[in-house]
Amino acid sequence: MWPCVLERLRIGLLWLALCPLGGLAGQSVWVWEEDALSWLDQPHKGEEAALWLRQQGFERVYLYAGAHLDQDPLQDRPQAYSQLLSSLHRHGLEVHALLGTGYLRTEKYILPENRERARAMVQRVLDYNHRSLASERFAGIHLDIEPHVFDDWSSRRQEYLKMWLRVSEMWMAMKRQSGQHLTVAPAIAFWLDGIEVEHAGVVKPASEHLQDIYDHVVLMDYRQRAEGPDGIISHGQQEVEYGRKIGKEVWLGLEFSPNEMAKITFDGVTPARAGEQVQRVLHAFRQDRGFGGIAVHHYSSYRRWLRRHGVEHHFTLF
């Protein structure tokens, strides 16, 4: 018991030292196929997860809402989503429909020949919301479309980025035409700010085009240290500054899943060390209107990581 208490006290003191009065950052989490389907099939698991997430300080959930294996629950049994979203909302969680997955190879949805599939993926969420009560609706759509996974990305990246921007414009037009008040945002790699591309007659970093198009972005800022030239702050700085300029938030995604590249994930460090780094990130952006908060990737990995260190119910990032 005492080690846990002391650890939380130390992080709290660090937070007070680093962060005098400033803006309050949000905390969100990705929930992928396995967990989403489990919560749909066994509502008590979703209820328990919602309680735990709120205790941890999370306020936003990117809940997978696409097809997986032989299941497509949003289309085939929307009442299961209605029940789950109602439960998550009762616990004060904002829920965004997470679309995009390696299983469906959704990076291919940017290709012109797959335009109808791309349209249908988003339309199903809009249709679900249209048929649902306010307490059962998604508050947003979170798109995990990553064209950089194409095998020939290095030789065709300009072409692929232009396709991604065009299909992004289509998705945002669909949202506007629906009349629904939900936010639409993509997950984007932090290094897109180093690739200039032409779109709508303007040449500038791909990240800025995406920030212009969408309501906000979630930057996959996957590093395990806050400071330095290869740190979270450095990689997120340009996007946050541009977000401030155009009045749109940038959320910084952090990785907690195992990975052979140790520098991209907190999986190999202690919660105390991770907490210190996150506090430094919050300190750096604490008064920046372009900064929305921290996004944790992802629910199962994060919870297993805390459990492994014996602090599943005794530690919060901030």
Summary of the structure (lengths in Angstrom):
residues: 318
radius of gyration: 19.3
end to end distance: 19.7
largest distance: 60.7
contacts: 1012
relative contact order: 0.14
helix: 53%
strand: 17%
